[in-house]
Amino acid sequence: MNDWPDRRTGDRSERYGRGSASPQPEGARSMPHIQRRPAQPRTPQRPQVPPQSQGYDDRYQDGGYQDGGYGSNPEPGYDSGYNTGQVYGSGSGGRGGGGRRGGGDGGYVQGRPAPDWRRRIKLGALILVVAVLAVSISTYFWADSKLKREVDLSKVIERPESGDGTNYLIVGSDSREGMSAEEKKRLRTGSAEGKRTDSMMILHDGSNGPTLISLPRDSNVEIPTFVGSESGKKFQGTGRQVKLNAAYAEDGPELLVRTVEFNTGLHIDHYVEIGFGGFAKIVDAIGGVEMDIPKAFKDKKSGADFQAGKQTLNGEQSLAFVRTRYAFAGSDLDRTKNQQKFLAALASQTATPSTILNPFKLYPTMGAGLDTLIVDKDMSLWALGNMFFAMKGVTGGEGTSMNMPISGSVGGNLVWDKAKVKQLVQQLNNDEKVTVKGN
């Protein structure tokens, strides 16, 4: 049987080349012709790549695929059409067309793109800023709408020139407006009609720190020529001497400002007034005010009954504390000192992160204060905030607190020291450090 391919004939023992036994030269002999059928184009099939954990099948050896007809040593010149340098398929172990590089083996992993955290952080920060701005702006307009701008300082005539810094006239009135009968009884305010000034202070806010000056309500002053706030009628001054709080009782805030300016020569830029009820509500809204009372005192008229030492006063106790004067030897002068001390402590304890950053405390506090505040028509919420922080600065070591200098008394009224008052006003107008000492 002939086992040569393609009907090749001849003795299988014949050999060409080295070791041939034939006498004929090797170059003259003819090479048997082998006929091949044209190779059919083959479409290489993609082998199934086993999972990485199982290893490779033994069919893949030496770059060939035995079961598919390829040997480990294909004949020279035969193009199999299979590129052994290309690995087909996709998945975690190969290079696929639809994957992304991932993992530690340099492969591609199917899935969504990794989140862009830098972009997300920027977007989150932008949203937070917009939210804070929206809340701040809405809060500003809400608070601004609550201010009662009822005092018209344009009605005040013959005013002194403005100096450096800003001067606020702060008035605590005994107004019982909006208080129920039960509240009047609990706070011991009585039921008198109308309202009178219970305390008066000038707060100067300047570059040399704030200065808080109490004006005793029993101060002896002259009522100057003025124009009625309601009637518009001009009332000529006659040199009439009265207690300072009588000016407020006679024609309200406008005449009080006119009287203070006439007797001091200091220009008042803004007017702020708060009544009994609002004062107590503010204190309760912030959870009380801590005070250090150096000496125990008791007063039946105001309801005060305090022991010495540190203690937290609620709204009712705070009102009694600032109203008490009959328990002190200095009467109204000692009372004004307590008022300064308390108001500075109230401002200091209100302007804290625990209040400002807590909406459950901030909004009740602002609501309680703004609902009862009466200010001049030119007062802005910004100016009111500056006043508040200047008041806080009085206790922060940045400012000064004092009574108006007193030289004596006449008819039970306190007489101001005119020389010291003139020097004090000059220092305030020039925004200089205050060196004048009060009582």
LOVEX-681459 format. One record per residue (C-alpha): residue number from 0; residue in three letters; x, y, z. Coordinates in pm, 1 decimal. Layout:
BEGIN
{NUM,ALA,{X,Y,Z}}
...
***
This chain:
BEGIN
{0,MET,{0.0,0.0,0.0}}
{1,ASN,{127.2,341.6,-96.8}}
{2,ASP,{125.9,565.6,212.2}}
{3,TRP,{277.3,871.4,41.7}}
{4,PRO,{42.4,1168.3,29.9}}
{5,ASP,{-136.0,1264.1,-289.5}}
{6,ARG,{-51.0,945.3,-483.6}}
{7,ARG,{322.2,999.6,-451.6}}
{8,THR,{519.8,698.0,-579.8}}
{9,GLY,{867.1,572.5,-524.1}}
{10,ASP,{1069.8,380.7,-283.2}}
{11,ARG,{1033.1,508.4,62.9}}
{12,SER,{1389.1,410.4,122.6}}
{13,GLU,{1513.1,677.4,-113.6}}
{14,ARG,{1658.8,973.3,59.2}}
{15,TYR,{1781.8,1302.5,-63.2}}
{16,GLY,{2073.6,1491.2,58.9}}
{17,ARG,{2339.0,1368.7,288.7}}
{18,GLY,{2367.9,991.6,316.7}}
{19,SER,{2198.6,908.4,-12.9}}
{20,ALA,{2312.4,587.2,-178.4}}
{21,SER,{2217.0,686.4,-530.9}}
{22,PRO,{2504.1,732.4,-785.0}}
{23,GLN,{2316.9,1015.0,-952.8}}
{24,PRO,{2416.8,1360.2,-838.4}}
{25,GLU,{2172.2,1494.3,-594.5}}
{26,GLY,{2121.0,1824.5,-780.1}}
{27,ALA,{2023.2,1647.1,-1101.1}}
{28,ARG,{1745.1,1452.4,-946.4}}
{29,SER,{1392.9,1580.2,-961.4}}
{30,MET,{1185.7,1657.6,-661.2}}
{31,PRO,{859.8,1476.3,-653.7}}
{32,HIS,{568.6,1712.7,-696.1}}
{33,ILE,{310.1,1732.7,-425.4}}
{34,GLN,{-27.7,1860.6,-519.9}}
{35,ARG,{-230.0,2046.6,-259.9}}
{36,ARG,{-585.0,2143.6,-268.0}}
{37,PRO,{-629.1,2520.8,-217.1}}
{38,ALA,{-665.6,2599.2,147.1}}
{39,GLN,{-1014.1,2710.2,234.7}}
{40,PRO,{-1027.2,3037.9,423.3}}
{41,ARG,{-1099.7,2974.9,782.6}}
{42,THR,{-1266.1,3202.9,1026.3}}
{43,PRO,{-1080.2,3167.2,1348.1}}
{44,GLN,{-1304.2,3077.4,1634.8}}
{45,ARG,{-1262.1,3244.3,1961.9}}
{46,PRO,{-1167.0,2993.0,2221.5}}
{47,GLN,{-1357.4,3004.4,2541.5}}
{48,VAL,{-1125.1,3137.2,2807.8}}
{49,PRO,{-1167.4,2944.2,3130.7}}
{50,PRO,{-1212.2,3131.3,3457.2}}
{51,GLN,{-891.8,3251.2,3613.9}}
{52,SER,{-929.4,3025.0,3911.7}}
{53,GLN,{-936.2,2706.2,3699.8}}
{54,GLY,{-623.9,2751.0,3481.7}}
{55,TYR,{-590.9,2687.2,3108.5}}
{56,ASP,{-710.4,2382.3,2922.0}}
{57,ASP,{-436.7,2142.9,2799.0}}
{58,ARG,{-562.5,2187.0,2445.3}}
{59,TYR,{-371.8,2516.7,2427.2}}
{60,GLN,{-11.2,2421.1,2379.8}}
{61,ASP,{274.3,2594.9,2205.6}}
{62,GLY,{50.9,2854.5,2047.9}}
{63,GLY,{-156.6,2591.1,1863.9}}
{64,TYR,{-503.4,2455.2,1894.4}}
{65,GLN,{-485.4,2079.9,1847.4}}
{66,ASP,{-852.4,1995.2,1826.3}}
{67,GLY,{-899.9,2259.5,1559.7}}
{68,GLY,{-645.5,2098.6,1326.2}}
{69,TYR,{-339.0,2299.9,1413.5}}
{70,GLY,{-23.0,2131.4,1529.1}}
{71,SER,{247.3,2256.0,1747.4}}
{72,ASN,{477.1,2277.8,1439.6}}
{73,PRO,{276.2,2378.6,1133.3}}
{74,GLU,{432.7,2320.6,793.5}}
{75,PRO,{641.9,2607.9,650.7}}
{76,GLY,{456.9,2847.6,425.7}}
{77,TYR,{112.3,2751.4,547.2}}
{78,ASP,{-96.2,3046.5,666.1}}
{79,SER,{-340.7,2929.8,921.3}}
{80,GLY,{-500.2,3268.7,953.2}}
{81,TYR,{-476.8,3249.2,1330.3}}
{82,ASN,{-276.2,3513.7,1513.7}}
{83,THR,{-130.3,3355.9,1820.1}}
{84,GLY,{-47.3,3697.8,1962.1}}
{85,GLN,{-411.9,3797.5,1993.4}}
{86,VAL,{-626.2,3687.8,2282.9}}
{87,TYR,{-996.1,3706.1,2215.6}}
{88,GLY,{-1282.3,3744.6,2450.6}}
{89,SER,{-1370.8,3982.6,2729.8}}
{90,GLY,{-1396.7,3955.3,3097.8}}
{91,SER,{-1181.9,4010.5,3397.1}}
{92,GLY,{-883.2,3824.3,3252.7}}
{93,GLY,{-863.6,3959.8,2896.3}}
{94,ARG,{-913.4,4268.4,2684.2}}
{95,GLY,{-1269.8,4310.3,2576.2}}
{96,GLY,{-1426.4,4577.9,2365.0}}
{97,GLY,{-1685.9,4695.6,2617.0}}
{98,GLY,{-1506.5,4682.8,2947.1}}
{99,ARG,{-1301.1,4924.7,3153.8}}
{100,ARG,{-965.4,4864.2,3315.0}}
{101,GLY,{-998.3,4761.9,3673.0}}
{102,GLY,{-860.3,4531.7,3934.3}}
{103,GLY,{-505.2,4459.4,4017.1}}
{104,ASP,{-434.6,4224.2,3721.7}}
{105,GLY,{-455.9,4493.7,3451.5}}
{106,GLY,{-781.1,4353.8,3313.5}}
{107,TYR,{-1104.1,4524.9,3226.0}}
{108,VAL,{-1415.5,4504.2,3440.4}}
{109,GLN,{-1766.2,4556.0,3315.6}}
{110,GLY,{-1973.6,4815.2,3510.4}}
{111,ARG,{-2055.5,5184.7,3562.2}}
{112,PRO,{-1780.2,5447.4,3568.3}}
{113,ALA,{-1633.1,5531.7,3908.2}}
{114,PRO,{-1808.8,5830.5,4079.1}}
{115,ASP,{-1639.3,6168.4,4042.7}}
{116,TRP,{-1610.8,6264.5,4409.7}}
{117,ARG,{-1446.7,6601.7,4344.7}}
{118,ARG,{-1742.0,6704.9,4132.7}}
{119,ARG,{-1989.1,6577.6,4389.8}}
{120,ILE,{-1816.9,6765.9,4671.5}}
{121,LYS,{-1816.2,7089.6,4471.3}}
{122,LEU,{-2183.9,7047.1,4387.3}}
{123,GLY,{-2269.5,6974.1,4751.3}}
{124,ALA,{-2077.9,7280.0,4870.6}}
{125,LEU,{-2257.8,7497.6,4615.7}}
{126,ILE,{-2596.6,7368.8,4727.9}}
{127,LEU,{-2504.4,7434.1,5093.2}}
{128,VAL,{-2395.1,7792.5,5019.0}}
{129,VAL,{-2714.3,7863.5,4825.7}}
{130,ALA,{-2925.3,7719.3,5109.2}}
{131,VAL,{-2745.6,7926.3,5373.7}}
{132,LEU,{-2785.4,8242.0,5165.5}}
{133,ALA,{-3153.4,8172.4,5111.3}}
{134,VAL,{-3214.8,8118.3,5483.7}}
{135,SER,{-3009.4,8426.1,5577.8}}
{136,ILE,{-3187.8,8652.8,5331.4}}
{137,SER,{-3532.5,8528.5,5430.0}}
{138,THR,{-3445.5,8567.2,5799.6}}
{139,TYR,{-3322.0,8921.6,5741.1}}
{140,PHE,{-3642.3,9030.7,5569.9}}
{141,TRP,{-3855.3,8851.0,5828.9}}
{142,ALA,{-3676.2,9025.8,6114.7}}
{143,ASP,{-3671.5,9361.6,5935.1}}
{144,SER,{-4048.0,9344.7,5885.3}}
{145,LYS,{-4099.5,9305.6,6261.3}}
{146,LEU,{-3928.9,9632.2,6357.5}}
{147,LYS,{-4172.1,9900.1,6472.1}}
{148,ARG,{-4031.9,10216.2,6317.6}}
{149,GLU,{-4256.7,10460.8,6498.5}}
{150,VAL,{-4022.1,10739.1,6612.2}}
{151,ASP,{-3964.4,11023.8,6366.8}}
{152,LEU,{-3643.4,11203.2,6457.9}}
{153,SER,{-3697.4,11450.1,6174.3}}
{154,LYS,{-3947.9,11622.2,6403.3}}
{155,VAL,{-3669.4,11705.6,6648.7}}
{156,ILE,{-3558.1,12065.7,6596.1}}
{157,GLU,{-3234.6,12260.5,6653.6}}
{158,ARG,{-3019.0,11952.4,6667.3}}
{159,PRO,{-2643.4,11956.9,6745.1}}
{160,GLU,{-2392.3,11854.0,6479.3}}
{161,SER,{-2311.8,11486.1,6440.6}}
{162,GLY,{-1974.6,11368.7,6566.7}}
{163,ASP,{-1767.9,11059.4,6493.2}}
{164,GLY,{-1916.8,10723.1,6581.4}}
{165,THR,{-2282.2,10635.4,6639.9}}
{166,ASN,{-2495.1,10734.1,6940.3}}
{167,TYR,{-2797.7,10528.8,7045.8}}
{168,LEU,{-3053.6,10642.2,7304.1}}
{169,ILE,{-3176.0,10320.1,7467.9}}
{170,VAL,{-3494.9,10347.5,7669.7}}
{171,GLY,{-3663.0,10093.9,7892.6}}
{172,SER,{-4025.4,10194.8,7938.9}}
{173,ASP,{-4285.5,10072.7,8183.1}}
{174,SER,{-4524.7,10007.5,7897.3}}
{175,ARG,{-4764.7,9724.3,7970.4}}
{176,GLU,{-4885.3,9699.9,7612.3}}
{177,GLY,{-4982.1,9345.2,7515.8}}
{178,MET,{-4961.2,9215.1,7872.5}}
{179,SER,{-5248.9,9018.5,8022.3}}
{180,ALA,{-5384.8,9087.3,8370.4}}
{181,GLU,{-5211.4,8771.2,8491.3}}
{182,GLU,{-4876.9,8883.3,8349.4}}
{183,LYS,{-4909.7,9228.6,8507.4}}
{184,LYS,{-4974.8,9064.3,8842.6}}
{185,ARG,{-4691.4,8813.8,8808.7}}
{186,LEU,{-4439.4,9077.7,8697.0}}
{187,ARG,{-4563.4,9333.8,8953.6}}
{188,THR,{-4595.1,9607.3,8694.6}}
{189,GLY,{-4926.2,9750.6,8813.5}}
{190,SER,{-5192.4,9867.6,8569.9}}
{191,ALA,{-5107.2,10234.3,8518.2}}
{192,GLU,{-5223.3,10377.0,8185.8}}
{193,GLY,{-4977.3,10513.7,7932.4}}
{194,LYS,{-4605.9,10462.2,7970.8}}
{195,ARG,{-4306.1,10626.2,8131.1}}
{196,THR,{-3934.9,10576.5,8104.5}}
{197,ASP,{-3794.5,10342.7,8363.6}}
{198,SER,{-3433.6,10360.8,8241.9}}
{199,MET,{-3238.6,10566.4,7987.3}}
{200,MET,{-2888.9,10512.5,7848.3}}
{201,ILE,{-2665.1,10653.7,7578.2}}
{202,LEU,{-2454.5,10394.6,7395.2}}
{203,HIS,{-2167.2,10536.6,7190.2}}
{204,ASP,{-2017.2,10296.5,6936.9}}
{205,GLY,{-1683.6,10418.4,6802.6}}
{206,SER,{-1329.8,10320.8,6708.0}}
{207,ASN,{-1209.9,10340.2,7070.3}}
{208,GLY,{-1461.7,10087.4,7194.0}}
{209,PRO,{-1820.1,10129.2,7313.6}}
{210,THR,{-1918.1,10361.3,7598.9}}
{211,LEU,{-2242.3,10308.0,7791.4}}
{212,ILE,{-2368.3,10607.7,7992.1}}
{213,SER,{-2671.6,10581.6,8218.1}}
{214,LEU,{-2900.0,10883.9,8253.3}}
{215,PRO,{-3078.3,10866.0,8589.6}}
{216,ARG,{-3448.4,10928.3,8538.1}}
{217,ASP,{-3441.5,11171.5,8833.1}}
{218,SER,{-3185.2,11390.7,8652.5}}
{219,ASN,{-3267.9,11761.9,8669.5}}
{220,VAL,{-3298.2,11896.4,8310.8}}
{221,GLU,{-3445.8,12190.2,8120.7}}
{222,ILE,{-3729.1,12141.5,7872.1}}
{223,PRO,{-3628.8,12339.5,7558.1}}
{224,THR,{-3839.5,12476.1,7274.5}}
{225,PHE,{-3986.8,12185.6,7078.2}}
{226,VAL,{-4243.2,12091.2,6813.9}}
{227,GLY,{-4521.2,11858.1,6924.2}}
{228,SER,{-4483.7,11510.8,6774.8}}
{229,GLU,{-4858.0,11479.8,6712.2}}
{230,SER,{-4984.0,11837.1,6683.3}}
{231,GLY,{-4688.2,11983.1,6494.8}}
{232,LYS,{-4729.2,12293.1,6707.4}}
{233,LYS,{-4419.0,12473.3,6833.6}}
{234,PHE,{-4389.9,12509.5,7211.6}}
{235,GLN,{-4155.2,12779.6,7326.5}}
{236,GLY,{-3908.7,12693.9,7598.9}}
{237,THR,{-3944.6,12878.4,7928.3}}
{238,GLY,{-3646.8,12738.8,8118.8}}
{239,ARG,{-3871.3,12493.5,8298.9}}
{240,GLN,{-3675.1,12243.3,8512.5}}
{241,VAL,{-3812.0,11889.6,8541.1}}
{242,LYS,{-3700.1,11531.6,8592.4}}
{243,LEU,{-3570.9,11373.8,8273.4}}
{244,ASN,{-3843.9,11110.0,8257.0}}
{245,ALA,{-4107.0,11387.7,8257.8}}
{246,ALA,{-4002.0,11484.3,7904.3}}
{247,TYR,{-4099.1,11140.3,7778.3}}
{248,ALA,{-4429.4,11150.4,7964.3}}
{249,GLU,{-4509.3,11494.7,7818.7}}
{250,ASP,{-4458.9,11428.7,7445.9}}
{251,GLY,{-4298.0,11090.5,7395.5}}
{252,PRO,{-3969.2,10984.9,7237.3}}
{253,GLU,{-3923.6,11294.2,7017.0}}
{254,LEU,{-3928.5,11534.8,7311.6}}
{255,LEU,{-3703.3,11302.6,7512.0}}
{256,VAL,{-3443.3,11307.0,7231.8}}
{257,ARG,{-3476.4,11683.4,7201.9}}
{258,THR,{-3425.1,11727.5,7578.9}}
{259,VAL,{-3120.5,11496.3,7593.0}}
{260,GLU,{-2957.1,11670.2,7296.7}}
{261,PHE,{-3028.5,12018.1,7438.7}}
{262,ASN,{-2887.5,11938.0,7783.6}}
{263,THR,{-2582.7,11744.3,7664.8}}
{264,GLY,{-2494.1,11885.9,7321.1}}
{265,LEU,{-2460.4,11527.0,7191.5}}
{266,HIS,{-2629.7,11427.5,6865.0}}
{267,ILE,{-2850.5,11115.9,6893.9}}
{268,ASP,{-2841.6,10900.6,6580.3}}
{269,HIS,{-3087.6,10626.3,6673.3}}
{270,TYR,{-3362.4,10558.3,6925.8}}
{271,VAL,{-3445.6,10213.9,7071.7}}
{272,GLU,{-3719.6,10136.9,7324.7}}
{273,ILE,{-3839.1,9815.7,7488.0}}
{274,GLY,{-4122.6,9757.3,7734.5}}
{275,PHE,{-4159.3,9537.4,8042.0}}
{276,GLY,{-4324.4,9245.0,7865.3}}
{277,GLY,{-4071.4,9225.3,7582.4}}
{278,PHE,{-3780.2,9243.4,7822.4}}
{279,ALA,{-3902.1,8943.5,8022.5}}
{280,LYS,{-3978.1,8739.7,7708.2}}
{281,ILE,{-3628.4,8788.3,7568.7}}
{282,VAL,{-3472.2,8657.9,7889.0}}
{283,ASP,{-3698.7,8352.6,7894.8}}
{284,ALA,{-3634.5,8285.0,7525.3}}
{285,ILE,{-3257.7,8242.6,7581.2}}
{286,GLY,{-3310.9,8031.9,7892.2}}
{287,GLY,{-3226.3,8296.7,8153.5}}
{288,VAL,{-2929.9,8522.7,8225.4}}
{289,GLU,{-2652.1,8430.6,8467.1}}
{290,MET,{-2565.4,8706.8,8712.3}}
{291,ASP,{-2317.8,8732.6,8996.2}}
{292,ILE,{-2491.1,8932.2,9270.8}}
{293,PRO,{-2234.4,9057.9,9523.2}}
{294,LYS,{-2481.5,9126.5,9804.1}}
{295,ALA,{-2826.7,8992.1,9886.6}}
{296,PHE,{-3119.5,9236.8,9862.3}}
{297,LYS,{-3497.5,9236.5,9879.7}}
{298,ASP,{-3760.8,9483.3,9760.1}}
{299,LYS,{-4136.0,9439.9,9801.9}}
{300,LYS,{-4230.1,9693.7,9532.7}}
{301,SER,{-4034.1,9527.4,9252.8}}
{302,GLY,{-4065.4,9174.6,9390.3}}
{303,ALA,{-3687.4,9132.5,9413.9}}
{304,ASP,{-3557.1,8869.3,9656.9}}
{305,PHE,{-3200.1,8768.3,9576.0}}
{306,GLN,{-2924.0,8589.7,9760.0}}
{307,ALA,{-2557.8,8669.8,9703.3}}
{308,GLY,{-2362.0,8468.5,9449.8}}
{309,LYS,{-2394.1,8340.0,9094.4}}
{310,GLN,{-2744.0,8252.7,8981.1}}
{311,THR,{-2952.4,8234.6,8663.8}}
{312,LEU,{-3241.9,8481.0,8650.0}}
{313,ASN,{-3558.0,8412.6,8453.0}}
{314,GLY,{-3769.5,8684.3,8290.9}}
{315,GLU,{-3965.5,8769.8,8604.4}}
{316,GLN,{-3656.3,8783.9,8825.6}}
{317,SER,{-3463.5,8988.1,8568.0}}
{318,LEU,{-3733.8,9253.4,8553.3}}
{319,ALA,{-3735.1,9277.0,8931.2}}
{320,PHE,{-3355.1,9306.7,8933.1}}
{321,VAL,{-3338.0,9603.9,8692.2}}
{322,ARG,{-3633.3,9787.4,8851.9}}
{323,THR,{-3520.8,9774.2,9215.1}}
{324,ARG,{-3401.7,10103.9,9363.9}}
{325,TYR,{-3552.7,10134.7,9713.3}}
{326,ALA,{-3330.3,9854.6,9846.0}}
{327,PHE,{-3013.7,10055.7,9773.4}}
{328,ALA,{-2860.9,10350.8,9952.7}}
{329,GLY,{-2782.6,10519.1,9619.7}}
{330,SER,{-3139.3,10466.3,9498.8}}
{331,ASP,{-3158.1,10551.7,9127.4}}
{332,LEU,{-2778.3,10569.8,9081.3}}
{333,ASP,{-2734.5,10217.2,9216.2}}
{334,ARG,{-3023.5,10097.1,9005.6}}
{335,THR,{-2866.2,10231.5,8685.0}}
{336,LYS,{-2546.8,10041.5,8764.1}}
{337,ASN,{-2745.6,9718.7,8796.1}}
{338,GLN,{-2922.9,9793.7,8470.0}}
{339,GLN,{-2594.1,9839.2,8287.8}}
{340,LYS,{-2455.2,9521.8,8436.5}}
{341,PHE,{-2760.8,9320.4,8342.7}}
{342,LEU,{-2801.1,9451.0,7985.7}}
{343,ALA,{-2434.8,9384.8,7910.1}}
{344,ALA,{-2468.2,9028.6,8047.2}}
{345,LEU,{-2786.5,8976.4,7844.2}}
{346,ALA,{-2614.6,9085.4,7521.7}}
{347,SER,{-2304.3,8877.9,7597.8}}
{348,GLN,{-2499.3,8559.1,7665.5}}
{349,THR,{-2733.5,8606.0,7369.7}}
{350,ALA,{-2461.2,8658.6,7106.5}}
{351,THR,{-2323.7,8305.1,7141.8}}
{352,PRO,{-2304.2,8015.9,6891.2}}
{353,SER,{-2551.0,7815.8,7103.1}}
{354,THR,{-2813.1,8085.4,7036.8}}
{355,ILE,{-2721.9,8216.5,6692.3}}
{356,LEU,{-2671.1,7870.0,6537.0}}
{357,ASN,{-2973.7,7713.7,6705.6}}
{358,PRO,{-3292.5,7810.1,6519.4}}
{359,PHE,{-3505.7,7683.0,6809.4}}
{360,LYS,{-3348.6,7954.0,7028.5}}
{361,LEU,{-3263.3,8219.4,6770.6}}
{362,TYR,{-3609.8,8270.7,6624.0}}
{363,PRO,{-3797.8,8281.7,6958.6}}
{364,THR,{-3536.4,8525.8,7091.9}}
{365,MET,{-3553.6,8749.3,6787.1}}
{366,GLY,{-3930.6,8726.4,6779.2}}
{367,ALA,{-3964.2,8818.1,7146.3}}
{368,GLY,{-3731.7,9115.1,7112.0}}
{369,LEU,{-3840.3,9250.2,6776.1}}
{370,ASP,{-4211.3,9227.4,6856.5}}
{371,THR,{-4171.7,9474.4,7141.2}}
{372,LEU,{-3893.6,9700.8,7010.0}}
{373,ILE,{-3980.9,10054.7,6902.7}}
{374,VAL,{-3715.3,10227.4,6692.9}}
{375,ASP,{-3670.0,10536.7,6480.1}}
{376,LYS,{-3769.6,10539.8,6113.7}}
{377,ASP,{-3408.2,10534.6,5993.8}}
{378,MET,{-3307.3,10233.5,6201.7}}
{379,SER,{-3191.4,9938.3,5992.6}}
{380,LEU,{-3154.7,9582.1,6111.9}}
{381,TRP,{-2780.5,9618.1,6049.4}}
{382,ALA,{-2759.5,9924.6,6276.2}}
{383,LEU,{-2958.2,9741.9,6542.3}}
{384,GLY,{-2717.4,9449.2,6522.5}}
{385,ASN,{-2420.8,9685.1,6561.7}}
{386,MET,{-2583.1,9830.8,6873.2}}
{387,PHE,{-2633.1,9483.5,7014.7}}
{388,PHE,{-2271.0,9380.1,6965.7}}
{389,ALA,{-2147.7,9715.6,7099.1}}
{390,MET,{-2349.8,9645.1,7413.0}}
{391,LYS,{-2181.2,9306.4,7435.5}}
{392,GLY,{-1841.0,9473.7,7401.1}}
{393,VAL,{-1901.9,9676.0,7717.5}}
{394,THR,{-1850.1,9362.6,7928.5}}
{395,GLY,{-1582.1,9217.9,7702.4}}
{396,GLY,{-1315.4,9458.5,7823.6}}
{397,GLU,{-1341.2,9666.8,7507.0}}
{398,GLY,{-1557.4,9945.9,7643.5}}
{399,THR,{-1659.4,10163.2,7936.9}}
{400,SER,{-1976.1,10188.6,8144.8}}
{401,MET,{-2055.8,10484.3,8370.2}}
{402,ASN,{-2325.7,10710.5,8506.3}}
{403,MET,{-2363.2,11067.3,8391.0}}
{404,PRO,{-2134.1,11279.7,8616.8}}
{405,ILE,{-2334.3,11429.1,8905.1}}
{406,SER,{-2242.4,11743.2,9102.3}}
{407,GLY,{-2524.6,11740.8,9358.2}}
{408,SER,{-2903.1,11761.5,9382.7}}
{409,VAL,{-3181.9,12016.9,9390.1}}
{410,GLY,{-3535.6,11951.5,9508.6}}
{411,GLY,{-3463.0,11576.8,9508.5}}
{412,ASN,{-3340.9,11586.4,9148.3}}
{413,LEU,{-2985.6,11494.8,9048.5}}
{414,VAL,{-2781.5,11779.8,8898.0}}
{415,TRP,{-2528.6,11698.8,8628.8}}
{416,ASP,{-2170.6,11823.5,8651.7}}
{417,LYS,{-2170.2,12062.7,8354.0}}
{418,ALA,{-1790.0,12080.3,8317.6}}
{419,LYS,{-1750.2,11702.8,8314.5}}
{420,VAL,{-2048.9,11656.7,8084.0}}
{421,LYS,{-1894.7,11901.7,7836.6}}
{422,GLN,{-1562.7,11716.4,7843.6}}
{423,LEU,{-1736.8,11380.0,7806.7}}
{424,VAL,{-1938.5,11494.6,7504.2}}
{425,GLN,{-1626.1,11639.2,7341.7}}
{426,GLN,{-1444.8,11305.7,7377.5}}
{427,LEU,{-1743.0,11117.8,7233.3}}
{428,ASN,{-1782.4,11356.7,6939.2}}
{429,ASN,{-1413.8,11322.0,6856.6}}
{430,ASP,{-1434.6,10945.4,6910.0}}
{431,GLU,{-1156.4,10962.5,7165.8}}
{432,LYS,{-1093.0,10735.2,7459.6}}
{433,VAL,{-1322.3,10838.2,7744.5}}
{434,THR,{-1131.2,10951.6,8050.8}}
{435,VAL,{-1416.8,11125.2,8236.5}}
{436,LYS,{-1540.0,10938.4,8542.2}}
{437,GLY,{-1907.0,10921.3,8634.9}}
{438,ASN,{-2081.5,10850.8,8961.6}}
***
